[in-house]
Amino acid sequence: MTHDILFTVNTGDHKGSRYGYTLVMQQGVKAWSVTPLFRPAPSMIKERIEMMIVARGKNIPGSGAVELRGVSEIIDELSIIADETDVTLKGLDKKERPILIDKDGFSLTSTANEQGRSPEYRITLTCWGLYSVD
């Protein structure tokens, strides 16, 4: 299965772990935004990356309980990624960049597009693209 974004942990207990996610479609486009930032040294922050991930296990709809379990697993994975200091994100633009996930956490929302349909869970998060140290 292909994913829109891919996080790779490069050090620590989870070194080599890869986490792929699908972005939410909003008004016909994927929920992905990169904003260049101009901060003076010693800041290592190059850009703000905002995204919204479709939160369902293996991106396959299931019952409400299965869906919530999938959401919980994704939140756990994002917490692991947020705790690491050497993470690479390959984004929708296919660029690989070193990042940190914003420590303010993630916001979870649910939406239902049609009556009688189970809701789609969405996780919004912000990452900070860093200047490369090479």
Legacy VTK file of the C-alpha trace (Angstrom):
# vtk DataFile Version 3.0
C-alpha trace
ASCII
DATASET POLYDATA
POINTS 134 float
0.000 0.000 0.000
1.355 3.421 -0.863
1.141 6.296 1.539
1.201 10.051 1.030
3.754 10.638 3.788
6.390 8.476 5.442
8.180 9.073 8.748
11.491 7.248 9.303
13.100 7.085 12.758
16.895 7.233 12.358
18.163 6.669 15.928
17.145 5.358 19.331
15.049 2.354 20.307
12.914 2.652 17.184
15.786 3.132 14.702
14.723 2.014 11.235
11.006 2.098 12.027
8.909 3.528 9.213
5.382 4.885 9.598
3.310 5.680 6.515
0.021 7.563 6.482
-2.589 8.791 4.039
-3.522 12.465 4.014
-7.119 13.685 4.191
-8.730 15.042 1.018
-10.218 18.506 1.602
-11.994 20.296 -1.211
-10.263 18.087 -3.770
-6.687 18.477 -2.456
-4.594 16.637 0.113
-4.335 18.332 3.537
-0.617 19.228 3.365
1.007 22.642 3.751
4.668 23.697 3.915
5.429 27.262 5.020
9.034 28.540 4.804
10.105 30.357 7.950
12.880 32.890 8.309
14.272 32.634 11.819
17.726 33.882 12.747
20.420 31.547 14.081
20.711 29.632 16.310
17.224 28.401 15.368
17.358 25.209 13.332
13.739 25.539 12.177
13.434 25.997 8.413
9.715 25.473 7.776
6.353 24.664 9.332
4.608 21.610 7.893
0.924 21.175 8.643
-1.005 18.075 7.697
-4.136 16.098 8.410
-3.925 12.307 8.435
-6.777 9.899 7.798
-6.855 7.901 11.010
-8.032 4.416 10.409
-6.193 1.148 10.786
-4.653 0.137 7.472
-6.921 2.751 5.880
-9.740 0.200 5.673
-13.099 1.153 7.187
-14.392 -1.134 9.908
-16.774 -1.101 12.813
-16.683 1.785 15.285
-14.634 -0.223 17.799
-12.131 -1.298 15.139
-11.863 2.270 13.863
-11.176 3.639 17.355
-8.536 0.962 17.955
-6.855 2.034 14.699
-6.968 5.676 15.777
-5.387 4.761 19.118
-2.575 2.863 17.348
-1.850 5.831 15.092
-1.782 8.224 18.071
0.673 5.830 19.785
2.873 5.753 16.666
2.845 9.548 16.376
3.820 9.794 20.054
6.804 7.518 19.392
7.837 9.682 16.432
7.381 12.886 18.462
9.696 11.565 21.198
12.561 10.971 18.743
15.074 13.668 17.801
16.310 12.230 14.484
13.315 11.671 12.226
12.991 12.085 8.476
9.709 12.898 6.729
9.133 12.128 3.070
6.169 14.306 2.266
3.564 14.745 -0.389
6.145 16.731 -2.360
8.433 13.625 -2.302
11.186 15.592 -0.535
12.907 13.998 2.431
13.560 16.419 5.246
14.673 16.180 8.877
11.776 17.125 11.163
10.493 17.340 14.692
6.817 16.854 15.522
5.358 19.768 17.470
5.199 18.821 21.147
1.826 20.558 21.595
0.300 17.295 20.478
-2.249 16.308 17.923
-5.885 17.148 17.497
-8.399 14.457 16.626
-11.670 15.201 14.850
-14.340 13.042 13.286
-16.581 13.806 10.356
-19.427 11.941 8.717
-20.131 12.808 5.099
-23.303 10.791 4.701
-26.085 9.849 7.079
-25.701 6.322 8.390
-22.046 6.149 7.430
-19.422 5.690 10.122
-17.325 8.795 10.767
-13.878 9.379 9.345
-11.322 10.169 12.024
-8.685 12.778 11.233
-5.527 13.701 13.107
-4.094 17.176 12.595
-0.435 17.707 13.413
2.348 20.194 12.873
5.961 19.316 12.137
8.984 21.568 12.069
11.312 21.085 9.108
14.901 21.541 10.213
17.988 22.799 8.427
20.159 19.849 7.498
23.424 19.600 9.413
25.452 18.046 6.563
LINES 1 135
134 0 1 2 3 4 5 6 7 8 9 10 11 12 13 14 15 16 17 18 19 20 21 22 23 24 25 26 27 28 29 30 31 32 33 34 35 36 37 38 39 40 41 42 43 44 45 46 47 48 49 50 51 52 53 54 55 56 57 58 59 60 61 62 63 64 65 66 67 68 69 70 71 72 73 74 75 76 77 78 79 80 81 82 83 84 85 86 87 88 89 90 91 92 93 94 95 96 97 98 99 100 101 102 103 104 105 106 107 108 109 110 111 112 113 114 115 116 117 118 119 120 121 122 123 124 125 126 127 128 129 130 131 132 133
